[in-house]
Amino acid sequence: MLTRAYSRSWLWWSAALVLAGLFALSHGRMGLSMLPLFVLGTCAAWLVMKTQRLWPSISLHVLFNFYFASTRLCQSFFWGD
């Protein structure tokens, strides 16, 4: 993923979309919940392409996890779910 030579080619984007799909399949358990995960994987691949670094995509993943964990915690605290 960190190669500059393929950053604009269809091969790089094909690999990125396949990896985003695998990311969504490995994390998603239900139908529509896989769509935001696919978008997250695609955005993470785009960040790797633009910055040529892995840390921005790792930070995006951490922020995504924090957001959904905190909303789930607030939901269970206030509504008892």
Summary of the structure (lengths in Angstrom):
residues: 81
radius of gyration: 15.1
end to end distance: 40.0
largest distance: 51.7
contacts: 192
relative contact order: 0.12
helix: 75%
strand: 0%
